[in-house]
Amino acid sequence: MRHENGRKAGRRPFAALCAALALVLTAVAALPAFAAQSASVEIAFTAEEGSVVTVSGEEKLPDTAEVSVGAEESGSFTFTYDAPGKYEYAISNGRETYDVYVTAYYEGETLVAVAAVYKEGSSEKSAQIDFERTPKPTPTPTAEMTPTPTVRLTPTPTVRLTPTSAVPPRAPQTGDASNAGIYLGSAAAAFLAACAIAAKRRA
């Protein structure tokens, strides 16, 4: 009898342990499958074309931790989480830095992630990451060349000179005839005086 009572007493703790284990397994099976979920958050930024933006942190970094900014002057980093936690990152373009704080948590049965962005040294939350860009020079307006008007030369009319009729020889004037007579008279008188002198010398 004593052996039988001992066997029954030894079976009771084992049966109680099995019952407790069954309850635990049932409770675990009833829990939501949280571990199978994941949550992502995208951090977008704008930066100057040609610059390089990097992200640094201790864990859960994105697959691409460096972005070369193209002509669109924008980019982003995507962070993915599979469990609740708090994470800190720094996103920089080499001249400016933004601090990013991400919190992953369950909202009901859904894992979600939210981010808060602060410019380094500021306590005010930033709506977005907007790196300063170098002002681009204002293009100088190109002077429009006004075409030079074509000057058309009007030919000068040829002036044809009409030959002037020959001028008839001037007719002797009355004064000219009187002068001729005086000259002839003086010459005749001189001739006569010479002849008289010559006759006297002969006589």
C-alpha positions in Angstrom: 0.0 0.0 0.0 2.7 2.4 0.9 4.5 1.8 -2.5 1.3 2.4 -4.4 0.7 5.7 -2.5 4.2 6.8 -3.2 3.8 6.2 -6.9 0.5 8.2 -7.0 2.2 11.0 -5.1 5.1 11.0 -7.6 2.7 11.2 -10.6 0.9 14.3 -9.3 3.8 16.8 -9.7 4.5 15.5 -13.2 0.9 15.8 -14.2 0.8 19.3 -12.8 3.9 20.3 -14.8 2.5 18.9 -18.0 -0.7 20.8 -17.5 1.2 24.1 -16.9 3.3 23.5 -20.0 0.2 23.0 -22.1 -1.3 26.3 -20.8 1.9 28.2 -21.7 2.0 26.7 -25.2 -1.6 27.6 -25.7 -1.0 31.2 -24.6 2.0 31.6 -26.8 0.1 30.2 -29.8 -2.6 32.8 -29.1 -0.2 35.7 -29.2 0.0 37.9 -32.4 2.8 37.1 -34.8 4.7 40.3 -34.1 8.1 38.9 -35.1 7.0 38.4 -38.7 6.2 42.1 -39.2 8.5 44.9 -40.4 8.1 48.7 -40.6 9.9 51.2 -42.8 10.4 54.9 -42.7 11.8 57.0 -45.6 13.9 60.2 -44.8 14.0 62.5 -47.9 16.3 65.4 -48.5 17.2 68.1 -51.0 20.8 69.0 -51.7 23.0 70.7 -54.3 23.7 68.8 -57.6 27.0 67.0 -57.4 27.2 66.8 -53.6 27.3 63.5 -51.7 25.0 62.9 -48.7 25.8 60.2 -46.2 24.1 58.6 -43.2 25.8 57.2 -40.1 24.5 55.4 -37.0 25.1 52.4 -34.8 22.5 49.9 -36.2 19.7 49.3 -38.7 21.4 51.4 -41.3 19.9 51.4 -44.8 21.4 49.3 -47.6 22.7 52.4 -49.3 24.4 54.7 -46.8 25.7 57.2 -49.5 23.8 59.1 -52.2 25.3 61.1 -55.0 22.9 64.0 -55.8 22.0 64.4 -59.4 20.3 67.1 -61.4 17.0 66.6 -59.6 18.8 67.8 -56.4 17.0 65.4 -54.1 17.3 61.9 -52.6 16.3 59.7 -49.7 17.3 57.0 -47.2 14.9 54.1 -46.3 15.2 52.5 -42.8 13.6 49.1 -42.1 12.9 47.6 -38.6 11.5 44.2 -37.5 11.3 44.9 -33.8 10.5 47.8 -31.5 13.4 50.1 -30.6 14.8 53.6 -30.7 17.5 54.5 -33.2 19.6 57.6 -33.9 21.3 58.7 -37.1 23.2 61.6 -38.6 22.6 62.6 -42.2 25.3 65.0 -43.6 26.5 66.6 -46.9 29.9 67.4 -45.4 28.9 71.0 -44.5 25.7 70.6 -42.6 24.3 67.8 -40.5 20.8 66.7 -39.5 20.1 64.4 -36.5 17.4 61.8 -37.1 15.6 59.9 -34.3 13.5 56.9 -35.2 11.1 55.0 -32.9 9.7 51.7 -33.9 6.8 50.3 -31.8 3.6 48.3 -32.0 0.4 50.1 -32.5 -2.1 47.4 -31.7 -0.8 44.4 -33.6 1.0 46.5 -36.2 4.7 47.5 -36.1 5.1 51.1 -37.1 8.1 53.5 -37.3 8.1 57.3 -36.9 11.0 59.7 -37.3 11.9 63.1 -36.0 14.4 65.4 -37.7 16.5 68.2 -36.1 19.2 70.3 -37.6 22.4 69.9 -35.7 22.5 72.4 -32.8 18.8 73.2 -33.0 16.0 72.1 -30.7 13.3 72.8 -33.2 12.0 69.9 -35.2 12.5 70.3 -39.0 9.8 69.5 -41.5 12.4 68.2 -43.9 16.1 67.9 -44.6 17.0 70.8 -46.8 20.8 71.3 -47.3 21.9 74.8 -48.4 22.9 75.2 -52.0 25.4 77.6 -53.5 23.6 80.4 -55.3 23.9 80.1 -59.0 25.1 83.2 -60.9 22.4 85.0 -62.8 23.0 84.5 -66.5 24.0 87.7 -68.4 21.4 88.4 -71.0 22.9 88.0 -74.5 22.9 91.2 -76.5 20.8 90.8 -79.6 22.7 92.0 -82.7 20.6 94.4 -84.7 21.3 93.8 -88.4 22.9 96.8 -90.1 20.5 98.1 -92.8 21.8 97.7 -96.3 22.6 101.0 -97.9 21.7 101.1 -101.5 23.7 103.6 -103.5 21.7 105.5 -106.1 23.8 106.1 -109.2 24.7 109.7 -109.8 23.1 110.9 -113.1 25.7 111.6 -115.8 25.8 115.2 -116.6 26.2 115.7 -120.4 27.7 119.1 -121.3 26.2 120.7 -124.4 29.0 122.3 -126.5 28.8 126.1 -126.5 28.5 127.8 -129.9 31.8 129.5 -131.1 32.1 133.1 -130.0 32.4 135.4 -133.1 35.6 137.6 -133.3 35.1 140.9 -131.7 34.4 143.7 -134.1 36.8 146.6 -133.8 35.5 149.3 -131.6 35.4 153.0 -132.5 38.1 153.9 -129.9 40.4 151.3 -131.4 40.2 152.9 -134.9 41.0 156.4 -133.5 44.1 155.1 -131.7 45.3 153.5 -134.9 45.0 156.7 -136.8 47.0 158.6 -134.3 49.8 156.1 -134.5 49.9 156.2 -138.3 49.9 160.1 -138.3 52.8 160.2 -135.8 54.8 157.8 -137.8 54.2 159.8 -141.1 55.2 163.0 -139.5 58.4 161.5 -138.2 59.2 160.1 -141.6 58.7 163.4 -143.2 60.9 165.2 -140.7 63.7 162.7 -141.3 63.4 163.2 -145.1 63.7 167.0 -144.6 66.8 166.7 -142.5 68.4 164.4 -145.0 67.7 167.0 -147.9 69.3 169.8 -146.0 72.4 167.8 -145.4 72.8 167.1 -149.1 72.4 170.8 -150.1 
